Amino acid sequence: MKKDIHPKYNRVTVTCVTCGSTFETGSTMKEIRVDTCANCHSYYTGKQRFTQADGRVDTFNKKYGLKNK
């Protein structure tokens, strides 16, 4: 392997901009700032809302004002 061609691998702190939590990881960057993390993202916290998606037939019927039998 050639010497001095690889970037320096650092131990960095990842900071969440939304909630302020931090954790350490390895990276070639000096600092990492993320918008959301596992502590504040709605998918991981269980506060995610699922919308009921209508099927194609129901959407068609609503669009053209048809009533289901």
PDB file of N, CA, C, O and CB in Angstrom:
ATOM      1  N   MET A   1       0.838  -1.173   0.000  1.00  0.00           N
ATOM      2  CA  MET A   1       0.000   0.000   0.000  1.00  0.00           C
ATOM      3  C   MET A   1       0.886   1.240   0.000  1.00  0.00           C
ATOM      4  O   MET A   1       1.899   1.286   0.698  1.00  0.00           O
ATOM      5  CB  MET A   1      -0.955  -0.004   1.211  1.00  0.00           C
ATOM      6  N   LYS A   2       0.502   2.244  -0.785  1.00  0.00           N
ATOM      7  CA  LYS A   2       1.287   3.474  -0.853  1.00  0.00           C
ATOM      8  C   LYS A   2       1.102   4.298   0.410  1.00  0.00           C
ATOM      9  O   LYS A   2       0.025   4.311   1.005  1.00  0.00           O
ATOM     10  CB  LYS A   2       0.895   4.298  -2.085  1.00  0.00           C
ATOM     11  N   LYS A   3       2.148   4.976   0.806  1.00  0.00           N
ATOM     12  CA  LYS A   3       2.090   5.829   1.988  1.00  0.00           C
ATOM     13  C   LYS A   3       1.593   7.221   1.609  1.00  0.00           C
ATOM     14  O   LYS A   3       1.780   7.673   0.479  1.00  0.00           O
ATOM     15  CB  LYS A   3       3.474   5.916   2.664  1.00  0.00           C
ATOM     16  N   ASP A   4       0.965   7.884   2.555  1.00  0.00           N
ATOM     17  CA  ASP A   4       0.530   9.278   2.453  1.00  0.00           C
ATOM     18  C   ASP A   4      -0.469   9.544   1.326  1.00  0.00           C
ATOM     19  O   ASP A   4      -0.496  10.655   0.796  1.00  0.00           O
ATOM     20  CB  ASP A   4       1.723  10.152   2.259  1.00  0.00           C
ATOM     21  N   ILE A   5      -1.285   8.571   0.944  1.00  0.00           N
ATOM     22  CA  ILE A   5      -2.318   8.851  -0.056  1.00  0.00           C
ATOM     23  C   ILE A   5      -3.720   8.782   0.553  1.00  0.00           C
ATOM     24  O   ILE A   5      -4.693   9.192  -0.080  1.00  0.00           O
ATOM     25  CB  ILE A   5      -2.206   7.863  -1.224  1.00  0.00           C
ATOM     26  N   HIS A   6      -3.824   8.269   1.771  1.00  0.00           N
ATOM     27  CA  HIS A   6      -5.120   8.131   2.412  1.00  0.00           C
ATOM     28  C   HIS A   6      -5.371   9.316   3.339  1.00  0.00           C
ATOM     29  O   HIS A   6      -4.440   9.812   3.974  1.00  0.00           O
ATOM     30  CB  HIS A   6      -5.205   6.804   3.189  1.00  0.00           C
ATOM     31  N   PRO A   7      -6.620   9.773   3.422  1.00  0.00           N
ATOM     32  CA  PRO A   7      -6.923  10.878   4.349  1.00  0.00           C
ATOM     33  C   PRO A   7      -6.822  10.420   5.795  1.00  0.00           C
ATOM     34  O   PRO A   7      -6.946   9.231   6.090  1.00  0.00           O
ATOM     35  CB  PRO A   7      -8.329  11.443   4.077  1.00  0.00           C
ATOM     36  N   LYS A   8      -6.600  11.353   6.678  1.00  0.00           N
ATOM     37  CA  LYS A   8      -6.487  11.043   8.100  1.00  0.00           C
ATOM     38  C   LYS A   8      -7.865  10.718   8.664  1.00  0.00           C
ATOM     39  O   LYS A   8      -8.825  11.456   8.443  1.00  0.00           O
ATOM     40  CB  LYS A   8      -5.844  12.222   8.874  1.00  0.00           C
ATOM     41  N   TYR A   9      -7.953   9.627   9.382  1.00  0.00           N
ATOM     42  CA  TYR A   9      -9.203   9.166   9.975  1.00  0.00           C
ATOM     43  C   TYR A   9      -9.255   9.653  11.415  1.00  0.00           C
ATOM     44  O   TYR A   9      -8.392   9.307  12.221  1.00  0.00           O
ATOM     45  CB  TYR A   9      -9.331   7.611   9.902  1.00  0.00           C
ATOM     46  N   ASN A  10     -10.267  10.456  11.741  1.00  0.00           N
ATOM     47  CA  ASN A  10     -10.379  11.093  13.052  1.00  0.00           C
ATOM     48  C   ASN A  10     -11.548  10.536  13.845  1.00  0.00           C
ATOM     49  O   ASN A  10     -12.486   9.974  13.280  1.00  0.00           O
ATOM     50  CB  ASN A  10     -10.530  12.597  12.899  1.00  0.00           C
ATOM     51  N   ARG A  11     -11.484  10.695  15.136  1.00  0.00           N
ATOM     52  CA  ARG A  11     -12.622  10.433  16.013  1.00  0.00           C
ATOM     53  C   ARG A  11     -13.347  11.757  16.165  1.00  0.00           C
ATOM     54  O   ARG A  11     -12.782  12.716  16.691  1.00  0.00           O
ATOM     55  CB  ARG A  11     -12.177   9.837  17.418  1.00  0.00           C
ATOM     56  N   VAL A  12     -14.610  11.820  15.704  1.00  0.00           N
ATOM     57  CA  VAL A  12     -15.346  13.084  15.681  1.00  0.00           C
ATOM     58  C   VAL A  12     -16.643  12.966  16.476  1.00  0.00           C
ATOM     59  O   VAL A  12     -17.123  11.868  16.759  1.00  0.00           O
ATOM     60  CB  VAL A  12     -15.646  13.507  14.233  1.00  0.00           C
ATOM     61  N   THR A  13     -17.190  14.116  16.824  1.00  0.00           N
ATOM     62  CA  THR A  13     -18.461  14.180  17.525  1.00  0.00           C
ATOM     63  C   THR A  13     -19.542  14.588  16.534  1.00  0.00           C
ATOM     64  O   THR A  13     -19.410  15.586  15.825  1.00  0.00           O
ATOM     65  CB  THR A  13     -18.395  15.171  18.722  1.00  0.00           C
ATOM     66  N   VAL A  14     -20.615  13.798  16.496  1.00  0.00           N
ATOM     67  CA  VAL A  14     -21.768  14.108  15.654  1.00  0.00           C
ATOM     68  C   VAL A  14     -22.769  14.852  16.519  1.00  0.00           C
ATOM     69  O   VAL A  14     -23.140  14.376  17.592  1.00  0.00           O
ATOM     70  CB  VAL A  14     -22.403  12.809  15.026  1.00  0.00           C
ATOM     71  N   THR A  15     -23.213  16.025  16.057  1.00  0.00           N
ATOM     72  CA  THR A  15     -24.141  16.857  16.812  1.00  0.00           C
ATOM     73  C   THR A  15     -25.448  16.994  16.050  1.00  0.00           C
ATOM     74  O   THR A  15     -25.440  17.322  14.863  1.00  0.00           O
ATOM     75  CB  THR A  15     -23.531  18.244  17.094  1.00  0.00           C
ATOM     76  N   CYS A  16     -26.567  16.746  16.712  1.00  0.00           N
ATOM     77  CA  CYS A  16     -27.886  16.919  16.111  1.00  0.00           C
ATOM     78  C   CYS A  16     -28.312  18.372  16.305  1.00  0.00           C
ATOM     79  O   CYS A  16     -28.326  18.877  17.427  1.00  0.00           O
ATOM     80  CB  CYS A  16     -28.933  15.932  16.738  1.00  0.00           C
ATOM     81  N   VAL A  17     -28.656  19.030  15.220  1.00  0.00           N
ATOM     82  CA  VAL A  17     -29.046  20.435  15.281  1.00  0.00           C
ATOM     83  C   VAL A  17     -30.431  20.595  15.910  1.00  0.00           C
ATOM     84  O   VAL A  17     -30.701  21.599  16.569  1.00  0.00           O
ATOM     85  CB  VAL A  17     -29.027  21.054  13.877  1.00  0.00           C
ATOM     86  N   THR A  18     -31.308  19.611  15.711  1.00  0.00           N
ATOM     87  CA  THR A  18     -32.679  19.712  16.204  1.00  0.00           C
ATOM     88  C   THR A  18     -32.780  19.556  17.712  1.00  0.00           C
ATOM     89  O   THR A  18     -33.368  20.403  18.385  1.00  0.00           O
ATOM     90  CB  THR A  18     -33.536  18.678  15.539  1.00  0.00           C
ATOM     91  N   CYS A  19     -32.210  18.476  18.250  1.00  0.00           N
ATOM     92  CA  CYS A  19     -32.380  18.217  19.688  1.00  0.00           C
ATOM     93  C   CYS A  19     -31.125  18.455  20.505  1.00  0.00           C
ATOM     94  O   CYS A  19     -31.202  18.527  21.732  1.00  0.00           O
ATOM     95  CB  CYS A  19     -32.833  16.809  19.897  1.00  0.00           C
ATOM     96  N   GLY A  20     -29.973  18.580  19.865  1.00  0.00           N
ATOM     97  CA  GLY A  20     -28.740  18.872  20.583  1.00  0.00           C
ATOM     98  C   GLY A  20     -27.990  17.666  21.106  1.00  0.00           C
ATOM     99  O   GLY A  20     -26.960  17.830  21.760  1.00  0.00           O
ATOM    100  N   SER A  21     -28.463  16.466  20.844  1.00  0.00           N
ATOM    101  CA  SER A  21     -27.758  15.286  21.342  1.00  0.00           C
ATOM    102  C   SER A  21     -26.475  15.061  20.537  1.00  0.00           C
ATOM    103  O   SER A  21     -26.365  15.487  19.388  1.00  0.00           O
ATOM    104  CB  SER A  21     -28.669  14.034  21.269  1.00  0.00           C
ATOM    105  N   THR A  22     -25.519  14.390  21.159  1.00  0.00           N
ATOM    106  CA  THR A  22     -24.227  14.151  20.519  1.00  0.00           C
ATOM    107  C   THR A  22     -23.815  12.701  20.709  1.00  0.00           C
ATOM    108  O   THR A  22     -24.225  12.045  21.666  1.00  0.00           O
ATOM    109  CB  THR A  22     -23.149  15.096  21.087  1.00  0.00           C
ATOM    110  N   PHE A  23     -23.001  12.211  19.786  1.00  0.00           N
ATOM    111  CA  PHE A  23     -22.373  10.905  19.922  1.00  0.00           C
ATOM    112  C   PHE A  23     -21.093  10.908  19.108  1.00  0.00           C
ATOM    113  O   PHE A  23     -20.910  11.744  18.223  1.00  0.00           O
ATOM    114  CB  PHE A  23     -23.327   9.761  19.465  1.00  0.00           C
ATOM    115  N   GLU A  24     -20.210   9.968  19.411  1.00  0.00           N
ATOM    116  CA  GLU A  24     -18.914   9.918  18.736  1.00  0.00           C
ATOM    117  C   GLU A  24     -18.890   8.836  17.680  1.00  0.00           C
ATOM    118  O   GLU A  24     -19.523   7.790  17.821  1.00  0.00           O
ATOM    119  CB  GLU A  24     -17.795   9.686  19.742  1.00  0.00           C
ATOM    120  N   THR A  25     -18.145   9.107  16.616  1.00  0.00           N
ATOM    121  CA  THR A  25     -17.942   8.144  15.541  1.00  0.00           C
ATOM    122  C   THR A  25     -16.614   8.441  14.858  1.00  0.00           C
ATOM    123  O   THR A  25     -15.929   9.394  15.227  1.00  0.00           O
ATOM    124  CB  THR A  25     -19.113   8.189  14.519  1.00  0.00           C
ATOM    125  N   GLY A  26     -16.250   7.652  13.886  1.00  0.00           N
ATOM    126  CA  GLY A  26     -15.031   7.888  13.138  1.00  0.00           C
ATOM    127  C   GLY A  26     -15.340   8.448  11.765  1.00  0.00           C
ATOM    128  O   GLY A  26     -16.307   8.029  11.129  1.00  0.00           O
ATOM    129  N   SER A  27     -14.529   9.392  11.296  1.00  0.00           N
ATOM    130  CA  SER A  27     -14.751  10.005   9.994  1.00  0.00           C
ATOM    131  C   SER A  27     -13.489  10.720   9.536  1.00  0.00           C
ATOM    132  O   SER A  27     -12.578  10.961  10.328  1.00  0.00           O
ATOM    133  CB  SER A  27     -15.937  10.982  10.044  1.00  0.00           C
ATOM    134  N   THR A  28     -13.443  11.055   8.262  1.00  0.00           N
ATOM    135  CA  THR A  28     -12.349  11.861   7.739  1.00  0.00           C
ATOM    136  C   THR A  28     -12.641  13.342   7.906  1.00  0.00           C
ATOM    137  O   THR A  28     -11.757  14.173   7.692  1.00  0.00           O
ATOM    138  CB  THR A  28     -12.099  11.534   6.270  1.00  0.00           C
ATOM    139  N   MET A  29     -13.873  13.689   8.286  1.00  0.00           N
ATOM    140  CA  MET A  29     -14.237  15.092   8.520  1.00  0.00           C
ATOM    141  C   MET A  29     -13.840  15.494   9.933  1.00  0.00           C
ATOM    142  O   MET A  29     -13.611  14.634  10.784  1.00  0.00           O
ATOM    143  CB  MET A  29     -15.758  15.318   8.298  1.00  0.00           C
ATOM    144  N   LYS A  30     -13.760  16.782  10.183  1.00  0.00           N
ATOM    145  CA  LYS A  30     -13.419  17.277  11.519  1.00  0.00           C
ATOM    146  C   LYS A  30     -14.629  17.310  12.445  1.00  0.00           C
ATOM    147  O   LYS A  30     -14.513  17.052  13.643  1.00  0.00           O
ATOM    148  CB  LYS A  30     -12.812  18.667  11.421  1.00  0.00           C
ATOM    149  N   GLU A  31     -15.805  17.633  11.873  1.00  0.00           N
ATOM    150  CA  GLU A  31     -17.022  17.785  12.661  1.00  0.00           C
ATOM    151  C   GLU A  31     -18.203  17.408  11.784  1.00  0.00           C
ATOM    152  O   GLU A  31     -18.200  17.685  10.584  1.00  0.00           O
ATOM    153  CB  GLU A  31     -17.170  19.240  13.211  1.00  0.00           C
ATOM    154  N   ILE A  32     -19.224  16.770  12.380  1.00  0.00           N
ATOM    155  CA  ILE A  32     -20.422  16.402  11.635  1.00  0.00           C
ATOM    156  C   ILE A  32     -21.626  16.981  12.368  1.00  0.00           C
ATOM    157  O   ILE A  32     -21.783  16.798  13.575  1.00  0.00           O
ATOM    158  CB  ILE A  32     -20.546  14.847  11.478  1.00  0.00           C
ATOM    159  N   ARG A  33     -22.475  17.683  11.615  1.00  0.00           N
ATOM    160  CA  ARG A  33     -23.727  18.213  12.153  1.00  0.00           C
ATOM    161  C   ARG A  33     -24.860  17.651  11.313  1.00  0.00           C
ATOM    162  O   ARG A  33     -24.848  17.770  10.088  1.00  0.00           O
ATOM    163  CB  ARG A  33     -23.743  19.786  12.152  1.00  0.00           C
ATOM    164  N   VAL A  34     -25.845  17.033  11.972  1.00  0.00           N
ATOM    165  CA  VAL A  34     -26.976  16.436  11.270  1.00  0.00           C
ATOM    166  C   VAL A  34     -28.251  17.171  11.643  1.00  0.00           C
ATOM    167  O   VAL A  34     -28.345  17.773  12.713  1.00  0.00           O
ATOM    168  CB  VAL A  34     -27.099  14.932  11.600  1.00  0.00           C
ATOM    169  N   ASP A  35     -29.242  17.118  10.741  1.00  0.00           N
ATOM    170  CA  ASP A  35     -30.507  17.813  10.975  1.00  0.00           C
ATOM    171  C   ASP A  35     -31.376  17.065  11.982  1.00  0.00           C
ATOM    172  O   ASP A  35     -31.925  17.679  12.898  1.00  0.00           O
ATOM    173  CB  ASP A  35     -31.265  17.988   9.659  1.00  0.00           C
ATOM    174  N   THR A  36     -31.507  15.762  11.827  1.00  0.00           N
ATOM    175  CA  THR A  36     -32.261  14.943  12.774  1.00  0.00           C
ATOM    176  C   THR A  36     -31.475  13.683  13.092  1.00  0.00           C
ATOM    177  O   THR A  36     -30.667  13.223  12.285  1.00  0.00           O
ATOM    178  CB  THR A  36     -33.659  14.586  12.212  1.00  0.00           C
ATOM    179  N   CYS A  37     -31.712  13.138  14.254  1.00  0.00           N
ATOM    180  CA  CYS A  37     -31.012  11.923  14.671  1.00  0.00           C
ATOM    181  C   CYS A  37     -32.031  10.905  15.176  1.00  0.00           C
ATOM    182  O   CYS A  37     -33.234  11.165  15.140  1.00  0.00           O
ATOM    183  CB  CYS A  37     -29.953  12.236  15.771  1.00  0.00           C
ATOM    184  N   ALA A  38     -31.569   9.765  15.639  1.00  0.00           N
ATOM    185  CA  ALA A  38     -32.462   8.717  16.124  1.00  0.00           C
ATOM    186  C   ALA A  38     -33.206   9.128  17.393  1.00  0.00           C
ATOM    187  O   ALA A  38     -34.256   8.562  17.694  1.00  0.00           O
ATOM    188  CB  ALA A  38     -31.677   7.450  16.381  1.00  0.00           C
ATOM    189  N   ASN A  39     -32.687  10.092  18.137  1.00  0.00           N
ATOM    190  CA  ASN A  39     -33.359  10.526  19.361  1.00  0.00           C
ATOM    191  C   ASN A  39     -34.553  11.429  19.089  1.00  0.00           C
ATOM    192  O   ASN A  39     -35.483  11.474  19.894  1.00  0.00           O
ATOM    193  CB  ASN A  39     -32.383  11.241  20.254  1.00  0.00           C
ATOM    194  N   CYS A  40     -34.546  12.152  17.967  1.00  0.00           N
ATOM    195  CA  CYS A  40     -35.633  13.097  17.720  1.00  0.00           C
ATOM    196  C   CYS A  40     -36.419  12.803  16.445  1.00  0.00           C
ATOM    197  O   CYS A  40     -37.419  13.474  16.190  1.00  0.00           O
ATOM    198  CB  CYS A  40     -35.081  14.485  17.649  1.00  0.00           C
ATOM    199  N   HIS A  41     -36.008  11.829  15.638  1.00  0.00           N
ATOM    200  CA  HIS A  41     -36.731  11.516  14.409  1.00  0.00           C
ATOM    201  C   HIS A  41     -38.020  10.778  14.748  1.00  0.00           C
ATOM    202  O   HIS A  41     -38.015   9.880  15.591  1.00  0.00           O
ATOM    203  CB  HIS A  41     -35.856  10.672  13.452  1.00  0.00           C
ATOM    204  N   SER A  42     -39.119  11.144  14.102  1.00  0.00           N
ATOM    205  CA  SER A  42     -40.428  10.592  14.443  1.00  0.00           C
ATOM    206  C   SER A  42     -40.527   9.086  14.181  1.00  0.00           C
ATOM    207  O   SER A  42     -41.305   8.406  14.850  1.00  0.00           O
ATOM    208  CB  SER A  42     -41.501  11.311  13.662  1.00  0.00           C
ATOM    209  N   TYR A  43     -39.775   8.559  13.245  1.00  0.00           N
ATOM    210  CA  TYR A  43     -39.826   7.127  12.979  1.00  0.00           C
ATOM    211  C   TYR A  43     -39.273   6.333  14.164  1.00  0.00           C
ATOM    212  O   TYR A  43     -39.826   5.290  14.513  1.00  0.00           O
ATOM    213  CB  TYR A  43     -39.042   6.794  11.703  1.00  0.00           C
ATOM    214  N   TYR A  44     -38.214   6.799  14.774  1.00  0.00           N
ATOM    215  CA  TYR A  44     -37.581   6.077  15.868  1.00  0.00           C
ATOM    216  C   TYR A  44     -38.239   6.341  17.223  1.00  0.00           C
ATOM    217  O   TYR A  44     -38.156   5.500  18.119  1.00  0.00           O
ATOM    218  CB  TYR A  44     -36.128   6.444  15.936  1.00  0.00           C
ATOM    219  N   THR A  45     -38.886   7.487  17.384  1.00  0.00           N
ATOM    220  CA  THR A  45     -39.506   7.809  18.663  1.00  0.00           C
ATOM    221  C   THR A  45     -40.904   7.230  18.800  1.00  0.00           C
ATOM    222  O   THR A  45     -41.457   7.224  19.900  1.00  0.00           O
ATOM    223  CB  THR A  45     -39.559   9.298  18.842  1.00  0.00           C
ATOM    224  N   GLY A  46     -41.492   6.741  17.708  1.00  0.00           N
ATOM    225  CA  GLY A  46     -42.831   6.158  17.757  1.00  0.00           C
ATOM    226  C   GLY A  46     -43.934   7.177  17.612  1.00  0.00           C
ATOM    227  O   GLY A  46     -45.101   6.834  17.800  1.00  0.00           O
ATOM    228  N   LYS A  47     -43.622   8.402  17.291  1.00  0.00           N
ATOM    229  CA  LYS A  47     -44.628   9.449  17.135  1.00  0.00           C
ATOM    230  C   LYS A  47     -45.016   9.669  15.677  1.00  0.00           C
ATOM    231  O   LYS A  47     -45.669  10.656  15.339  1.00  0.00           O
ATOM    232  CB  LYS A  47     -44.120  10.744  17.726  1.00  0.00           C
ATOM    233  N   GLN A  48     -44.605   8.737  14.819  1.00  0.00           N
ATOM    234  CA  GLN A  48     -44.906   8.867  13.401  1.00  0.00           C
ATOM    235  C   GLN A  48     -46.376   8.575  13.160  1.00  0.00           C
ATOM    236  O   GLN A  48     -46.947   7.664  13.760  1.00  0.00           O
ATOM    237  CB  GLN A  48     -44.023   7.928  12.563  1.00  0.00           C
ATOM    238  N   ARG A  49     -46.979   9.350  12.283  1.00  0.00           N
ATOM    239  CA  ARG A  49     -48.369   9.147  11.929  1.00  0.00           C
ATOM    240  C   ARG A  49     -48.430   8.505  10.561  1.00  0.00           C
ATOM    241  O   ARG A  49     -47.777   8.948   9.616  1.00  0.00           O
ATOM    242  CB  ARG A  49     -49.155  10.475  11.956  1.00  0.00           C
ATOM    243  N   PHE A  50     -49.227   7.452  10.471  1.00  0.00           N
ATOM    244  CA  PHE A  50     -49.413   6.791   9.196  1.00  0.00           C
ATOM    245  C   PHE A  50     -50.726   7.262   8.594  1.00  0.00           C
ATOM    246  O   PHE A  50     -51.757   7.276   9.267  1.00  0.00           O
ATOM    247  CB  PHE A  50     -49.391   5.251   9.354  1.00  0.00           C
ATOM    248  N   THR A  51     -50.685   7.643   7.341  1.00  0.00           N
ATOM    249  CA  THR A  51     -51.909   8.048   6.668  1.00  0.00           C
ATOM    250  C   THR A  51     -52.473   6.845   5.937  1.00  0.00           C
ATOM    251  O   THR A  51     -51.735   6.049   5.358  1.00  0.00           O
ATOM    252  CB  THR A  51     -51.654   9.230   5.691  1.00  0.00           C
ATOM    253  N   GLN A  52     -53.769   6.728   5.970  1.00  0.00           N
ATOM    254  CA  GLN A  52     -54.414   5.619   5.286  1.00  0.00           C
ATOM    255  C   GLN A  52     -54.485   5.939   3.806  1.00  0.00           C
ATOM    256  O   GLN A  52     -55.154   6.892   3.406  1.00  0.00           O
ATOM    257  CB  GLN A  52     -55.825   5.344   5.864  1.00  0.00           C
ATOM    258  N   ALA A  53     -53.829   5.181   3.021  1.00  0.00           N
ATOM    259  CA  ALA A  53     -53.807   5.410   1.576  1.00  0.00           C
ATOM    260  C   ALA A  53     -54.994   4.718   0.935  1.00  0.00           C
ATOM    261  O   ALA A  53     -55.241   3.534   1.164  1.00  0.00           O
ATOM    262  CB  ALA A  53     -52.484   4.907   0.953  1.00  0.00           C
ATOM    263  N   ASP A  54     -55.722   5.470   0.131  1.00  0.00           N
ATOM    264  CA  ASP A  54     -56.851   4.878  -0.585  1.00  0.00           C
ATOM    265  C   ASP A  54     -56.331   4.071  -1.759  1.00  0.00           C
ATOM    266  O   ASP A  54     -55.264   4.351  -2.305  1.00  0.00           O
ATOM    267  CB  ASP A  54     -57.842   5.968  -1.067  1.00  0.00           C
ATOM    268  N   GLY A  55     -57.099   3.072  -2.133  1.00  0.00           N
ATOM    269  CA  GLY A  55     -56.743   2.275  -3.291  1.00  0.00           C
ATOM    270  C   GLY A  55     -57.065   3.025  -4.571  1.00  0.00           C
ATOM    271  O   GLY A  55     -57.673   4.095  -4.530  1.00  0.00           O
ATOM    272  N   ARG A  56     -56.669   2.479  -5.689  1.00  0.00           N
ATOM    273  CA  ARG A  56     -56.904   3.124  -6.979  1.00  0.00           C
ATOM    274  C   ARG A  56     -58.388   3.219  -7.302  1.00  0.00           C
ATOM    275  O   ARG A  56     -58.841   4.222  -7.854  1.00  0.00           O
ATOM    276  CB  ARG A  56     -56.186   2.368  -8.081  1.00  0.00           C
ATOM    277  N   VAL A  57     -59.145   2.183  -6.962  1.00  0.00           N
ATOM    278  CA  VAL A  57     -60.578   2.191  -7.256  1.00  0.00           C
ATOM    279  C   VAL A  57     -61.269   3.259  -6.427  1.00  0.00           C
ATOM    280  O   VAL A  57     -62.098   4.004  -6.949  1.00  0.00           O
ATOM    281  CB  VAL A  57     -61.206   0.806  -6.981  1.00  0.00           C
ATOM    282  N   ASP A  58     -60.942   3.348  -5.140  1.00  0.00           N
ATOM    283  CA  ASP A  58     -61.556   4.361  -4.281  1.00  0.00           C
ATOM    284  C   ASP A  58     -61.222   5.767  -4.753  1.00  0.00           C
ATOM    285  O   ASP A  58     -62.087   6.643  -4.752  1.00  0.00           O
ATOM    286  CB  ASP A  58     -61.102   4.178  -2.839  1.00  0.00           C
ATOM    287  N   THR A  59     -59.980   5.991  -5.156  1.00  0.00           N
ATOM    288  CA  THR A  59     -59.579   7.298  -5.664  1.00  0.00           C
ATOM    289  C   THR A  59     -60.349   7.642  -6.930  1.00  0.00           C
ATOM    290  O   THR A  59     -60.795   8.778  -7.090  1.00  0.00           O
ATOM    291  CB  THR A  59     -58.073   7.332  -5.935  1.00  0.00           C
ATOM    292  N   PHE A  60     -60.511   6.686  -7.825  1.00  0.00           N
ATOM    293  CA  PHE A  60     -61.264   6.899  -9.059  1.00  0.00           C
ATOM    294  C   PHE A  60     -62.714   7.241  -8.743  1.00  0.00           C
ATOM    295  O   PHE A  60     -63.280   8.168  -9.322  1.00  0.00           O
ATOM    296  CB  PHE A  60     -61.193   5.653  -9.959  1.00  0.00           C
ATOM    297  N   ASN A  61     -63.314   6.484  -7.818  1.00  0.00           N
ATOM    298  CA  ASN A  61     -64.706   6.727  -7.451  1.00  0.00           C
ATOM    299  C   ASN A  61     -64.895   8.109  -6.829  1.00  0.00           C
ATOM    300  O   ASN A  61     -65.882   8.784  -7.121  1.00  0.00           O
ATOM    301  CB  ASN A  61     -65.187   5.653  -6.484  1.00  0.00           C
ATOM    302  N   LYS A  62     -63.984   8.530  -5.994  1.00  0.00           N
ATOM    303  CA  LYS A  62     -64.065   9.871  -5.397  1.00  0.00           C
ATOM    304  C   LYS A  62     -63.911  10.946  -6.456  1.00  0.00           C
ATOM    305  O   LYS A  62     -64.615  11.956  -6.436  1.00  0.00           O
ATOM    306  CB  LYS A  62     -62.994  10.047  -4.314  1.00  0.00           C
ATOM    307  N   LYS A  63     -62.994  10.728  -7.372  1.00  0.00           N
ATOM    308  CA  LYS A  63     -62.717  11.718  -8.416  1.00  0.00           C
ATOM    309  C   LYS A  63     -63.931  11.966  -9.312  1.00  0.00           C
ATOM    310  O   LYS A  63     -64.209  13.104  -9.690  1.00  0.00           O
ATOM    311  CB  LYS A  63     -61.537  11.265  -9.265  1.00  0.00           C
ATOM    312  N   TYR A  64     -64.647  10.898  -9.646  1.00  0.00           N
ATOM    313  CA  TYR A  64     -65.781  11.027 -10.565  1.00  0.00           C
ATOM    314  C   TYR A  64     -67.135  10.968  -9.860  1.00  0.00           C
ATOM    315  O   TYR A  64     -68.171  10.870 -10.518  1.00  0.00           O
ATOM    316  CB  TYR A  64     -65.715   9.942 -11.608  1.00  0.00           C
ATOM    317  N   GLY A  65     -67.134  11.025  -8.538  1.00  0.00           N
ATOM    318  CA  GLY A  65     -68.372  11.099  -7.781  1.00  0.00           C
ATOM    319  C   GLY A  65     -69.200   9.833  -7.831  1.00  0.00           C
ATOM    320  O   GLY A  65     -70.419   9.903  -7.675  1.00  0.00           O
ATOM    321  N   LEU A  66     -68.603   8.702  -8.037  1.00  0.00           N
ATOM    322  CA  LEU A  66     -69.328   7.430  -8.065  1.00  0.00           C
ATOM    323  C   LEU A  66     -69.465   6.881  -6.656  1.00  0.00           C
ATOM    324  O   LEU A  66     -68.574   7.052  -5.824  1.00  0.00           O
ATOM    325  CB  LEU A  66     -68.611   6.406  -8.973  1.00  0.00           C
ATOM    326  N   LYS A  67     -70.575   6.227  -6.394  1.00  0.00           N
ATOM    327  CA  LYS A  67     -70.807   5.660  -5.066  1.00  0.00           C
ATOM    328  C   LYS A  67     -70.554   4.174  -5.092  1.00  0.00           C
ATOM    329  O   LYS A  67     -70.854   3.501  -6.078  1.00  0.00           O
ATOM    330  CB  LYS A  67     -72.235   5.950  -4.582  1.00  0.00           C
ATOM    331  N   ASN A  68     -70.005   3.661  -4.014  1.00  0.00           N
ATOM    332  CA  ASN A  68     -69.770   2.215  -3.895  1.00  0.00           C
ATOM    333  C   ASN A  68     -71.078   1.510  -3.615  1.00  0.00           C
ATOM    334  O   ASN A  68     -71.945   2.050  -2.928  1.00  0.00           O
ATOM    335  CB  ASN A  68     -68.742   1.903  -2.781  1.00  0.00           C
ATOM    336  N   LYS A  69     -71.225   0.305  -4.146  1.00  0.00           N
ATOM    337  CA  LYS A  69     -72.432  -0.474  -3.927  1.00  0.00           C
ATOM    338  C   LYS A  69     -72.312  -1.311  -2.688  1.00  0.00           C
ATOM    339  O   LYS A  69     -73.242  -2.039  -2.342  1.00  0.00           O
ATOM    340  CB  LYS A  69     -72.728  -1.350  -5.115  1.00  0.00           C
TER     341      LYS A  69
END
